[in-house]
Amino acid sequence: MSEEQPNNPLHGITLEKILQTLVDLYGWKALSRRIEIRCFYNEPSIKSSLKFLRSTPWARQEVEDLYLASQRYLTTPEKQEKQQ
């Protein structure tokens, strides 16, 4: 049974989308410096990283936390003004 999660900022966003957004934003090299996970710096790929993140709760949590922090930063009024 699927429950609605209106207060969950990650509701409806797949782990693949989160990871792809972070890779697009930071690149693999910078991402591996922010979160020290071997699959981010040793022959990185979305597929291998997803496999690891799905089976490792602490790593997934770090990725989700970085995604949320990045989204908050990208949506601040100061950043929106600079983008216009």
PyMOL Python script that loads the backbone (N, CA, C, O; Angstrom):
from pymol import cmd

cmd.read_pdbstr("""\
ATOM      1  N   MET A   1       0.837  -1.172   0.000  1.00  0.00           N
ATOM      2  CA  MET A   1       0.000   0.000   0.000  1.00  0.00           C
ATOM      3  C   MET A   1       0.890   1.246   0.000  1.00  0.00           C
ATOM      4  O   MET A   1       1.821   1.353   0.799  1.00  0.00           O
ATOM      5  N   SER A   2       0.609   2.142  -0.861  1.00  0.00           N
ATOM      6  CA  SER A   2       1.388   3.381  -0.983  1.00  0.00           C
ATOM      7  C   SER A   2       0.739   4.466  -0.131  1.00  0.00           C
ATOM      8  O   SER A   2      -0.452   4.747  -0.263  1.00  0.00           O
ATOM      9  N   GLU A   3       1.531   5.064   0.733  1.00  0.00           N
ATOM     10  CA  GLU A   3       1.041   6.159   1.565  1.00  0.00           C
ATOM     11  C   GLU A   3       1.580   7.473   1.021  1.00  0.00           C
ATOM     12  O   GLU A   3       2.711   7.541   0.541  1.00  0.00           O
ATOM     13  N   GLU A   4       0.771   8.501   1.100  1.00  0.00           N
ATOM     14  CA  GLU A   4       1.229   9.816   0.669  1.00  0.00           C
ATOM     15  C   GLU A   4       2.175  10.378   1.715  1.00  0.00           C
ATOM     16  O   GLU A   4       1.997  10.151   2.912  1.00  0.00           O
ATOM     17  N   GLN A   5       3.169  11.104   1.267  1.00  0.00           N
ATOM     18  CA  GLN A   5       4.161  11.699   2.150  1.00  0.00           C
ATOM     19  C   GLN A   5       4.325  13.174   1.792  1.00  0.00           C
ATOM     20  O   GLN A   5       5.355  13.568   1.244  1.00  0.00           O
ATOM     21  N   PRO A   6       3.319  13.986   2.097  1.00  0.00           N
ATOM     22  CA  PRO A   6       3.374  15.383   1.669  1.00  0.00           C
ATOM     23  C   PRO A   6       4.518  16.187   2.301  1.00  0.00           C
ATOM     24  O   PRO A   6       4.949  17.187   1.727  1.00  0.00           O
ATOM     25  N   ASN A   7       5.013  15.772   3.465  1.00  0.00           N
ATOM     26  CA  ASN A   7       6.085  16.520   4.120  1.00  0.00           C
ATOM     27  C   ASN A   7       7.468  15.975   3.797  1.00  0.00           C
ATOM     28  O   ASN A   7       8.466  16.497   4.294  1.00  0.00           O
ATOM     29  N   ASN A   8       7.543  14.954   2.989  1.00  0.00           N
ATOM     30  CA  ASN A   8       8.831  14.369   2.607  1.00  0.00           C
ATOM     31  C   ASN A   8       9.313  15.064   1.340  1.00  0.00           C
ATOM     32  O   ASN A   8       8.702  14.905   0.283  1.00  0.00           O
ATOM     33  N   PRO A   9      10.407  15.838   1.426  1.00  0.00           N
ATOM     34  CA  PRO A   9      10.875  16.575   0.244  1.00  0.00           C
ATOM     35  C   PRO A   9      11.384  15.668  -0.880  1.00  0.00           C
ATOM     36  O   PRO A   9      11.541  16.119  -2.014  1.00  0.00           O
ATOM     37  N   LEU A  10      11.639  14.408  -0.575  1.00  0.00           N
ATOM     38  CA  LEU A  10      12.112  13.480  -1.606  1.00  0.00           C
ATOM     39  C   LEU A  10      10.991  12.630  -2.193  1.00  0.00           C
ATOM     40  O   LEU A  10      11.236  11.791  -3.060  1.00  0.00           O
ATOM     41  N   HIS A  11       9.772  12.842  -1.728  1.00  0.00           N
ATOM     42  CA  HIS A  11       8.644  12.058  -2.229  1.00  0.00           C
ATOM     43  C   HIS A  11       8.486  12.239  -3.739  1.00  0.00           C
ATOM     44  O   HIS A  11       8.392  13.361  -4.236  1.00  0.00           O
ATOM     45  N   GLY A  12       8.459  11.136  -4.443  1.00  0.00           N
ATOM     46  CA  GLY A  12       8.272  11.175  -5.891  1.00  0.00           C
ATOM     47  C   GLY A  12       9.554  11.339  -6.682  1.00  0.00           C
ATOM     48  O   GLY A  12       9.515  11.374  -7.912  1.00  0.00           O
ATOM     49  N   ILE A  13      10.699  11.441  -6.003  1.00  0.00           N
ATOM     50  CA  ILE A  13      11.977  11.591  -6.697  1.00  0.00           C
ATOM     51  C   ILE A  13      12.746  10.288  -6.551  1.00  0.00           C
ATOM     52  O   ILE A  13      12.996   9.831  -5.436  1.00  0.00           O
ATOM     53  N   THR A  14      13.117   9.696  -7.663  1.00  0.00           N
ATOM     54  CA  THR A  14      13.826   8.419  -7.608  1.00  0.00           C
ATOM     55  C   THR A  14      15.288   8.619  -7.211  1.00  0.00           C
ATOM     56  O   THR A  14      15.861   9.692  -7.400  1.00  0.00           O
ATOM     57  N   LEU A  15      15.869   7.566  -6.660  1.00  0.00           N
ATOM     58  CA  LEU A  15      17.287   7.608  -6.317  1.00  0.00           C
ATOM     59  C   LEU A  15      18.125   7.852  -7.565  1.00  0.00           C
ATOM     60  O   LEU A  15      19.139   8.548  -7.503  1.00  0.00           O
ATOM     61  N   GLU A  16      17.716   7.293  -8.687  1.00  0.00           N
ATOM     62  CA  GLU A  16      18.435   7.510  -9.937  1.00  0.00           C
ATOM     63  C   GLU A  16      18.418   8.991 -10.328  1.00  0.00           C
ATOM     64  O   GLU A  16      19.438   9.530 -10.759  1.00  0.00           O
ATOM     65  N   LYS A  17      17.279   9.640 -10.182  1.00  0.00           N
ATOM     66  CA  LYS A  17      17.160  11.067 -10.500  1.00  0.00           C
ATOM     67  C   LYS A  17      18.031  11.898  -9.558  1.00  0.00           C
ATOM     68  O   LYS A  17      18.689  12.844  -9.988  1.00  0.00           O
ATOM     69  N   ILE A  18      18.032  11.543  -8.280  1.00  0.00           N
ATOM     70  CA  ILE A  18      18.863  12.247  -7.298  1.00  0.00           C
ATOM     71  C   ILE A  18      20.328  12.135  -7.686  1.00  0.00           C
ATOM     72  O   ILE A  18      21.045  13.135  -7.737  1.00  0.00           O
ATOM     73  N   LEU A  19      20.769  10.909  -7.961  1.00  0.00           N
ATOM     74  CA  LEU A  19      22.169  10.675  -8.309  1.00  0.00           C
ATOM     75  C   LEU A  19      22.544  11.389  -9.604  1.00  0.00           C
ATOM     76  O   LEU A  19      23.603  12.013  -9.678  1.00  0.00           O
ATOM     77  N   GLN A  20      21.702  11.307 -10.613  1.00  0.00           N
ATOM     78  CA  GLN A  20      22.000  11.961 -11.883  1.00  0.00           C
ATOM     79  C   GLN A  20      22.089  13.474 -11.715  1.00  0.00           C
ATOM     80  O   GLN A  20      22.944  14.115 -12.328  1.00  0.00           O
ATOM     81  N   THR A  21      21.228  14.043 -10.903  1.00  0.00           N
ATOM     82  CA  THR A  21      21.268  15.478 -10.638  1.00  0.00           C
ATOM     83  C   THR A  21      22.588  15.870  -9.982  1.00  0.00           C
ATOM     84  O   THR A  21      23.202  16.868 -10.360  1.00  0.00           O
ATOM     85  N   LEU A  22      23.025  15.078  -8.991  1.00  0.00           N
ATOM     86  CA  LEU A  22      24.282  15.379  -8.309  1.00  0.00           C
ATOM     87  C   LEU A  22      25.486  15.238  -9.245  1.00  0.00           C
ATOM     88  O   LEU A  22      26.416  16.042  -9.189  1.00  0.00           O
ATOM     89  N   VAL A  23      25.464  14.225 -10.093  1.00  0.00           N
ATOM     90  CA  VAL A  23      26.555  14.037 -11.053  1.00  0.00           C
ATOM     91  C   VAL A  23      26.577  15.204 -12.045  1.00  0.00           C
ATOM     92  O   VAL A  23      27.646  15.716 -12.376  1.00  0.00           O
ATOM     93  N   ASP A  24      25.421  15.617 -12.509  1.00  0.00           N
ATOM     94  CA  ASP A  24      25.349  16.761 -13.434  1.00  0.00           C
ATOM     95  C   ASP A  24      25.831  18.043 -12.756  1.00  0.00           C
ATOM     96  O   ASP A  24      26.488  18.874 -13.383  1.00  0.00           O
ATOM     97  N   LEU A  25      25.509  18.196 -11.493  1.00  0.00           N
ATOM     98  CA  LEU A  25      25.856  19.404 -10.758  1.00  0.00           C
ATOM     99  C   LEU A  25      27.330  19.452 -10.376  1.00  0.00           C
ATOM    100  O   LEU A  25      27.989  20.476 -10.562  1.00  0.00           O
ATOM    101  N   TYR A  26      27.849  18.346  -9.842  1.00  0.00           N
ATOM    102  CA  TYR A  26      29.213  18.331  -9.317  1.00  0.00           C
ATOM    103  C   TYR A  26      30.222  17.595 -10.190  1.00  0.00           C
ATOM    104  O   TYR A  26      31.402  17.944 -10.200  1.00  0.00           O
ATOM    105  N   GLY A  27      29.773  16.586 -10.917  1.00  0.00           N
ATOM    106  CA  GLY A  27      30.690  15.687 -11.610  1.00  0.00           C
ATOM    107  C   GLY A  27      31.144  14.610 -10.632  1.00  0.00           C
ATOM    108  O   GLY A  27      31.055  14.785  -9.417  1.00  0.00           O
ATOM    109  N   TRP A  28      31.629  13.500 -11.168  1.00  0.00           N
ATOM    110  CA  TRP A  28      32.027  12.374 -10.319  1.00  0.00           C
ATOM    111  C   TRP A  28      33.168  12.734  -9.376  1.00  0.00           C
ATOM    112  O   TRP A  28      33.150  12.346  -8.208  1.00  0.00           O
ATOM    113  N   LYS A  29      34.152  13.466  -9.867  1.00  0.00           N
ATOM    114  CA  LYS A  29      35.331  13.777  -9.057  1.00  0.00           C
ATOM    115  C   LYS A  29      34.955  14.604  -7.826  1.00  0.00           C
ATOM    116  O   LYS A  29      35.333  14.260  -6.707  1.00  0.00           O
ATOM    117  N   ALA A  30      34.223  15.675  -8.030  1.00  0.00           N
ATOM    118  CA  ALA A  30      33.819  16.526  -6.910  1.00  0.00           C
ATOM    119  C   ALA A  30      32.829  15.804  -6.002  1.00  0.00           C
ATOM    120  O   ALA A  30      32.844  16.001  -4.787  1.00  0.00           O
ATOM    121  N   LEU A  31      31.982  14.982  -6.575  1.00  0.00           N
ATOM    122  CA  LEU A  31      31.029  14.215  -5.778  1.00  0.00           C
ATOM    123  C   LEU A  31      31.761  13.237  -4.857  1.00  0.00           C
ATOM    124  O   LEU A  31      31.370  13.045  -3.705  1.00  0.00           O
ATOM    125  N   SER A  32      32.823  12.625  -5.373  1.00  0.00           N
ATOM    126  CA  SER A  32      33.585  11.675  -4.549  1.00  0.00           C
ATOM    127  C   SER A  32      34.352  12.384  -3.433  1.00  0.00           C
ATOM    128  O   SER A  32      34.686  11.763  -2.424  1.00  0.00           O
ATOM    129  N   ARG A  33      34.634  13.675  -3.604  1.00  0.00           N
ATOM    130  CA  ARG A  33      35.270  14.438  -2.522  1.00  0.00           C
ATOM    131  C   ARG A  33      34.253  14.817  -1.452  1.00  0.00           C
ATOM    132  O   ARG A  33      34.594  14.904  -0.272  1.00  0.00           O
ATOM    133  N   ARG A  34      33.020  15.040  -1.855  1.00  0.00           N
ATOM    134  CA  ARG A  34      31.975  15.400  -0.901  1.00  0.00           C
ATOM    135  C   ARG A  34      31.496  14.177  -0.113  1.00  0.00           C
ATOM    136  O   ARG A  34      31.251  14.259   1.091  1.00  0.00           O
ATOM    137  N   ILE A  35      31.367  13.050  -0.807  1.00  0.00           N
ATOM    138  CA  ILE A  35      30.931  11.803  -0.177  1.00  0.00           C
ATOM    139  C   ILE A  35      31.937  10.735  -0.575  1.00  0.00           C
ATOM    140  O   ILE A  35      32.002  10.337  -1.738  1.00  0.00           O
ATOM    141  N   GLU A  36      32.713  10.278   0.385  1.00  0.00           N
ATOM    142  CA  GLU A  36      33.780   9.321   0.092  1.00  0.00           C
ATOM    143  C   GLU A  36      33.227   7.904  -0.031  1.00  0.00           C
ATOM    144  O   GLU A  36      33.173   7.140   0.933  1.00  0.00           O
ATOM    145  N   ILE A  37      32.826   7.592  -1.239  1.00  0.00           N
ATOM    146  CA  ILE A  37      32.312   6.269  -1.574  1.00  0.00           C
ATOM    147  C   ILE A  37      33.101   5.783  -2.781  1.00  0.00           C
ATOM    148  O   ILE A  37      33.192   6.485  -3.789  1.00  0.00           O
ATOM    149  N   ARG A  38      33.661   4.607  -2.686  1.00  0.00           N
ATOM    150  CA  ARG A  38      34.537   4.073  -3.739  1.00  0.00           C
ATOM    151  C   ARG A  38      33.865   4.082  -5.116  1.00  0.00           C
ATOM    152  O   ARG A  38      34.519   4.372  -6.119  1.00  0.00           O
ATOM    153  N   CYS A  39      32.582   3.770  -5.172  1.00  0.00           N
ATOM    154  CA  CYS A  39      31.917   3.705  -6.482  1.00  0.00           C
ATOM    155  C   CYS A  39      31.795   5.078  -7.136  1.00  0.00           C
ATOM    156  O   CYS A  39      31.413   5.164  -8.303  1.00  0.00           O
ATOM    157  N   PHE A  40      32.110   6.157  -6.410  1.00  0.00           N
ATOM    158  CA  PHE A  40      32.093   7.496  -6.989  1.00  0.00           C
ATOM    159  C   PHE A  40      33.436   7.873  -7.602  1.00  0.00           C
ATOM    160  O   PHE A  40      33.495   8.778  -8.434  1.00  0.00           O
ATOM    161  N   TYR A  41      34.514   7.199  -7.208  1.00  0.00           N
ATOM    162  CA  TYR A  41      35.819   7.563  -7.768  1.00  0.00           C
ATOM    163  C   TYR A  41      36.535   6.430  -8.477  1.00  0.00           C
ATOM    164  O   TYR A  41      37.503   6.684  -9.193  1.00  0.00           O
ATOM    165  N   ASN A  42      36.106   5.204  -8.310  1.00  0.00           N
ATOM    166  CA  ASN A  42      36.738   4.073  -8.973  1.00  0.00           C
ATOM    167  C   ASN A  42      35.815   3.561 -10.078  1.00  0.00           C
ATOM    168  O   ASN A  42      34.888   2.796  -9.814  1.00  0.00           O
ATOM    169  N   GLU A  43      36.068   3.978 -11.293  1.00  0.00           N
ATOM    170  CA  GLU A  43      35.235   3.622 -12.451  1.00  0.00           C
ATOM    171  C   GLU A  43      33.756   3.898 -12.174  1.00  0.00           C
ATOM    172  O   GLU A  43      32.937   2.979 -12.196  1.00  0.00           O
ATOM    173  N   PRO A  44      33.417   5.162 -11.913  1.00  0.00           N
ATOM    174  CA  PRO A  44      32.045   5.503 -11.529  1.00  0.00           C
ATOM    175  C   PRO A  44      31.041   5.318 -12.660  1.00  0.00           C
ATOM    176  O   PRO A  44      31.328   5.574 -13.829  1.00  0.00           O
ATOM    177  N   SER A  45      29.871   4.870 -12.274  1.00  0.00           N
ATOM    178  CA  SER A  45      28.749   4.797 -13.208  1.00  0.00           C
ATOM    179  C   SER A  45      27.461   4.899 -12.394  1.00  0.00           C
ATOM    180  O   SER A  45      27.432   4.579 -11.206  1.00  0.00           O
ATOM    181  N   ILE A  46      26.427   5.339 -13.041  1.00  0.00           N
ATOM    182  CA  ILE A  46      25.123   5.432 -12.378  1.00  0.00           C
ATOM    183  C   ILE A  46      24.689   4.034 -11.920  1.00  0.00           C
ATOM    184  O   ILE A  46      24.234   3.865 -10.789  1.00  0.00           O
ATOM    185  N   LYS A  47      24.827   3.048 -12.787  1.00  0.00           N
ATOM    186  CA  LYS A  47      24.364   1.696 -12.480  1.00  0.00           C
ATOM    187  C   LYS A  47      25.059   1.111 -11.253  1.00  0.00           C
ATOM    188  O   LYS A  47      24.391   0.598 -10.355  1.00  0.00           O
ATOM    189  N   SER A  48      26.392   1.181 -11.200  1.00  0.00           N
ATOM    190  CA  SER A  48      27.108   0.604 -10.061  1.00  0.00           C
ATOM    191  C   SER A  48      26.835   1.395  -8.780  1.00  0.00           C
ATOM    192  O   SER A  48      26.743   0.817  -7.697  1.00  0.00           O
ATOM    193  N   SER A  49      26.708   2.694  -8.906  1.00  0.00           N
ATOM    194  CA  SER A  49      26.433   3.520  -7.734  1.00  0.00           C
ATOM    195  C   SER A  49      25.041   3.242  -7.179  1.00  0.00           C
ATOM    196  O   SER A  49      24.865   3.161  -5.963  1.00  0.00           O
ATOM    197  N   LEU A  50      24.059   3.095  -8.050  1.00  0.00           N
ATOM    198  CA  LEU A  50      22.702   2.784  -7.598  1.00  0.00           C
ATOM    199  C   LEU A  50      22.663   1.446  -6.867  1.00  0.00           C
ATOM    200  O   LEU A  50      21.998   1.312  -5.840  1.00  0.00           O
ATOM    201  N   LYS A  51      23.369   0.471  -7.395  1.00  0.00           N
ATOM    202  CA  LYS A  51      23.405  -0.848  -6.756  1.00  0.00           C
ATOM    203  C   LYS A  51      23.956  -0.719  -5.337  1.00  0.00           C
ATOM    204  O   LYS A  51      23.394  -1.285  -4.399  1.00  0.00           O
ATOM    205  N   PHE A  52      25.043   0.016  -5.176  1.00  0.00           N
ATOM    206  CA  PHE A  52      25.644   0.205  -3.863  1.00  0.00           C
ATOM    207  C   PHE A  52      24.723   1.000  -2.947  1.00  0.00           C
ATOM    208  O   PHE A  52      24.498   0.602  -1.804  1.00  0.00           O
ATOM    209  N   LEU A  53      24.194   2.109  -3.426  1.00  0.00           N
ATOM    210  CA  LEU A  53      23.360   2.972  -2.595  1.00  0.00           C
ATOM    211  C   LEU A  53      22.085   2.280  -2.132  1.00  0.00           C
ATOM    212  O   LEU A  53      21.620   2.518  -1.017  1.00  0.00           O
ATOM    213  N   ARG A  54      21.526   1.440  -2.966  1.00  0.00           N
ATOM    214  CA  ARG A  54      20.296   0.727  -2.583  1.00  0.00           C
ATOM    215  C   ARG A  54      20.535  -0.298  -1.480  1.00  0.00           C
ATOM    216  O   ARG A  54      19.610  -0.664  -0.755  1.00  0.00           O
ATOM    217  N   SER A  55      21.760  -0.754  -1.358  1.00  0.00           N
ATOM    218  CA  SER A  55      22.056  -1.771  -0.342  1.00  0.00           C
ATOM    219  C   SER A  55      22.814  -1.204   0.861  1.00  0.00           C
ATOM    220  O   SER A  55      23.163  -1.954   1.772  1.00  0.00           O
ATOM    221  N   THR A  56      23.073   0.103   0.880  1.00  0.00           N
ATOM    222  CA  THR A  56      23.869   0.706   1.948  1.00  0.00           C
ATOM    223  C   THR A  56      23.158   1.952   2.468  1.00  0.00           C
ATOM    224  O   THR A  56      23.327   3.044   1.926  1.00  0.00           O
ATOM    225  N   PRO A  57      22.369   1.782   3.516  1.00  0.00           N
ATOM    226  CA  PRO A  57      21.550   2.900   4.011  1.00  0.00           C
ATOM    227  C   PRO A  57      22.324   4.168   4.383  1.00  0.00           C
ATOM    228  O   PRO A  57      21.844   5.266   4.099  1.00  0.00           O
ATOM    229  N   TRP A  58      23.494   4.059   5.003  1.00  0.00           N
ATOM    230  CA  TRP A  58      24.226   5.262   5.409  1.00  0.00           C
ATOM    231  C   TRP A  58      24.680   6.060   4.191  1.00  0.00           C
ATOM    232  O   TRP A  58      24.662   7.291   4.207  1.00  0.00           O
ATOM    233  N   ALA A  59      25.088   5.355   3.137  1.00  0.00           N
ATOM    234  CA  ALA A  59      25.544   6.040   1.921  1.00  0.00           C
ATOM    235  C   ALA A  59      24.369   6.708   1.216  1.00  0.00           C
ATOM    236  O   ALA A  59      24.477   7.840   0.743  1.00  0.00           O
ATOM    237  N   ARG A  60      23.255   6.000   1.152  1.00  0.00           N
ATOM    238  CA  ARG A  60      22.060   6.581   0.520  1.00  0.00           C
ATOM    239  C   ARG A  60      21.635   7.849   1.266  1.00  0.00           C
ATOM    240  O   ARG A  60      21.259   8.846   0.649  1.00  0.00           O
ATOM    241  N   GLN A  61      21.700   7.799   2.590  1.00  0.00           N
ATOM    242  CA  GLN A  61      21.321   8.961   3.395  1.00  0.00           C
ATOM    243  C   GLN A  61      22.229  10.161   3.101  1.00  0.00           C
ATOM    244  O   GLN A  61      21.754  11.292   2.999  1.00  0.00           O
ATOM    245  N   GLU A  62      23.519   9.914   2.966  1.00  0.00           N
ATOM    246  CA  GLU A  62      24.450  11.001   2.641  1.00  0.00           C
ATOM    247  C   GLU A  62      24.145  11.602   1.275  1.00  0.00           C
ATOM    248  O   GLU A  62      24.195  12.821   1.107  1.00  0.00           O
ATOM    249  N   VAL A  63      23.830  10.760   0.304  1.00  0.00           N
ATOM    250  CA  VAL A  63      23.497  11.238  -1.043  1.00  0.00           C
ATOM    251  C   VAL A  63      22.204  12.053  -0.997  1.00  0.00           C
ATOM    252  O   VAL A  63      22.125  13.125  -1.596  1.00  0.00           O
ATOM    253  N   GLU A  64      21.202  11.552  -0.294  1.00  0.00           N
ATOM    254  CA  GLU A  64      19.940  12.289  -0.192  1.00  0.00           C
ATOM    255  C   GLU A  64      20.138  13.618   0.524  1.00  0.00           C
ATOM    256  O   GLU A  64      19.562  14.629   0.122  1.00  0.00           O
ATOM    257  N   ASP A  65      20.951  13.628   1.584  1.00  0.00           N
ATOM    258  CA  ASP A  65      21.212  14.870   2.311  1.00  0.00           C
ATOM    259  C   ASP A  65      21.925  15.901   1.431  1.00  0.00           C
ATOM    260  O   ASP A  65      21.585  17.083   1.460  1.00  0.00           O
ATOM    261  N   LEU A  66      22.901  15.459   0.657  1.00  0.00           N
ATOM    262  CA  LEU A  66      23.611  16.368  -0.244  1.00  0.00           C
ATOM    263  C   LEU A  66      22.660  16.904  -1.311  1.00  0.00           C
ATOM    264  O   LEU A  66      22.719  18.084  -1.656  1.00  0.00           O
ATOM    265  N   TYR A  67      21.800  16.060  -1.826  1.00  0.00           N
ATOM    266  CA  TYR A  67      20.814  16.484  -2.826  1.00  0.00           C
ATOM    267  C   TYR A  67      19.914  17.581  -2.249  1.00  0.00           C
ATOM    268  O   TYR A  67      19.697  18.614  -2.882  1.00  0.00           O
ATOM    269  N   LEU A  68      19.397  17.345  -1.048  1.00  0.00           N
ATOM    270  CA  LEU A  68      18.506  18.337  -0.431  1.00  0.00           C
ATOM    271  C   LEU A  68      19.241  19.648  -0.173  1.00  0.00           C
ATOM    272  O   LEU A  68      18.695  20.723  -0.421  1.00  0.00           O
ATOM    273  N   ALA A  69      20.470  19.569   0.320  1.00  0.00           N
ATOM    274  CA  ALA A  69      21.256  20.780   0.561  1.00  0.00           C
ATOM    275  C   ALA A  69      21.519  21.520  -0.752  1.00  0.00           C
ATOM    276  O   ALA A  69      21.458  22.748  -0.801  1.00  0.00           O
ATOM    277  N   SER A  70      21.805  20.780  -1.794  1.00  0.00           N
ATOM    278  CA  SER A  70      22.061  21.391  -3.106  1.00  0.00           C
ATOM    279  C   SER A  70      20.814  22.072  -3.642  1.00  0.00           C
ATOM    280  O   SER A  70      20.894  23.163  -4.207  1.00  0.00           O
ATOM    281  N   GLN A  71      19.666  21.436  -3.469  1.00  0.00           N
ATOM    282  CA  GLN A  71      18.421  22.013  -3.957  1.00  0.00           C
ATOM    283  C   GLN A  71      18.068  23.283  -3.194  1.00  0.00           C
ATOM    284  O   GLN A  71      17.584  24.248  -3.784  1.00  0.00           O
ATOM    285  N   ARG A  72      18.306  23.287  -1.887  1.00  0.00           N
ATOM    286  CA  ARG A  72      18.045  24.497  -1.092  1.00  0.00           C
ATOM    287  C   ARG A  72      18.952  25.629  -1.553  1.00  0.00           C
ATOM    288  O   ARG A  72      18.511  26.772  -1.668  1.00  0.00           O
ATOM    289  N   TYR A  73      20.216  25.317  -1.815  1.00  0.00           N
ATOM    290  CA  TYR A  73      21.165  26.333  -2.267  1.00  0.00           C
ATOM    291  C   TYR A  73      20.770  26.879  -3.631  1.00  0.00           C
ATOM    292  O   TYR A  73      20.835  28.086  -3.866  1.00  0.00           O
ATOM    293  N   LEU A  74      20.364  25.998  -4.522  1.00  0.00           N
ATOM    294  CA  LEU A  74      20.028  26.412  -5.883  1.00  0.00           C
ATOM    295  C   LEU A  74      18.729  27.202  -5.960  1.00  0.00           C
ATOM    296  O   LEU A  74      18.480  27.893  -6.947  1.00  0.00           O
ATOM    297  N   THR A  75      17.899  27.104  -4.924  1.00  0.00           N
ATOM    298  CA  THR A  75      16.606  27.789  -4.963  1.00  0.00           C
ATOM    299  C   THR A  75      16.548  29.006  -4.032  1.00  0.00           C
ATOM    300  O   THR A  75      15.467  29.544  -3.788  1.00  0.00           O
ATOM    301  N   THR A  76      17.703  29.445  -3.511  1.00  0.00           N
ATOM    302  CA  THR A  76      17.691  30.653  -2.686  1.00  0.00           C
ATOM    303  C   THR A  76      17.428  31.864  -3.581  1.00  0.00           C
ATOM    304  O   THR A  76      17.795  31.847  -4.755  1.00  0.00           O
ATOM    305  N   PRO A  77      16.805  32.906  -3.052  1.00  0.00           N
ATOM    306  CA  PRO A  77      16.508  34.094  -3.868  1.00  0.00           C
ATOM    307  C   PRO A  77      17.747  34.702  -4.526  1.00  0.00           C
ATOM    308  O   PRO A  77      17.676  35.183  -5.657  1.00  0.00           O
ATOM    309  N   GLU A  78      18.885  34.681  -3.819  1.00  0.00           N
ATOM    310  CA  GLU A  78      20.098  35.248  -4.389  1.00  0.00           C
ATOM    311  C   GLU A  78      20.535  34.481  -5.642  1.00  0.00           C
ATOM    312  O   GLU A  78      20.943  35.090  -6.631  1.00  0.00           O
ATOM    313  N   LYS A  79      20.450  33.139  -5.601  1.00  0.00           N
ATOM    314  CA  LYS A  79      20.835  32.331  -6.758  1.00  0.00           C
ATOM    315  C   LYS A  79      19.851  32.554  -7.913  1.00  0.00           C
ATOM    316  O   LYS A  79      20.261  32.604  -9.073  1.00  0.00           O
ATOM    317  N   GLN A  80      18.568  32.687  -7.606  1.00  0.00           N
ATOM    318  CA  GLN A  80      17.582  32.904  -8.673  1.00  0.00           C
ATOM    319  C   GLN A  80      17.838  34.226  -9.384  1.00  0.00           C
ATOM    320  O   GLN A  80      17.671  34.307 -10.601  1.00  0.00           O
ATOM    321  N   GLU A  81      18.239  35.259  -8.656  1.00  0.00           N
ATOM    322  CA  GLU A  81      18.529  36.555  -9.261  1.00  0.00           C
ATOM    323  C   GLU A  81      19.731  36.449 -10.186  1.00  0.00           C
ATOM    324  O   GLU A  81      19.722  37.024 -11.275  1.00  0.00           O
ATOM    325  N   LYS A  82      20.764  35.724  -9.774  1.00  0.00           N
ATOM    326  CA  LYS A  82      21.965  35.574 -10.589  1.00  0.00           C
ATOM    327  C   LYS A  82      21.677  34.786 -11.863  1.00  0.00           C
ATOM    328  O   LYS A  82      22.319  35.017 -12.888  1.00  0.00           O
ATOM    329  N   GLN A  83      20.723  33.861 -11.814  1.00  0.00           N
ATOM    330  CA  GLN A  83      20.416  33.038 -12.976  1.00  0.00           C
ATOM    331  C   GLN A  83      19.616  33.804 -14.018  1.00  0.00           C
ATOM    332  O   GLN A  83      19.556  33.378 -15.171  1.00  0.00           O
ATOM    333  N   GLN A  84      19.002  34.917 -13.650  1.00  0.00           N
ATOM    334  CA  GLN A  84      18.154  35.661 -14.590  1.00  0.00           C
ATOM    335  C   GLN A  84      18.939  36.588 -15.450  1.00  0.00           C
ATOM    336  O   GLN A  84      18.368  37.283 -16.290  1.00  0.00           O
TER     337      GLN A  84
END
""", "prot")
cmd.dss("prot")
cmd.show_as("cartoon", "prot")
cmd.util.cbc("prot")
cmd.orient("prot")
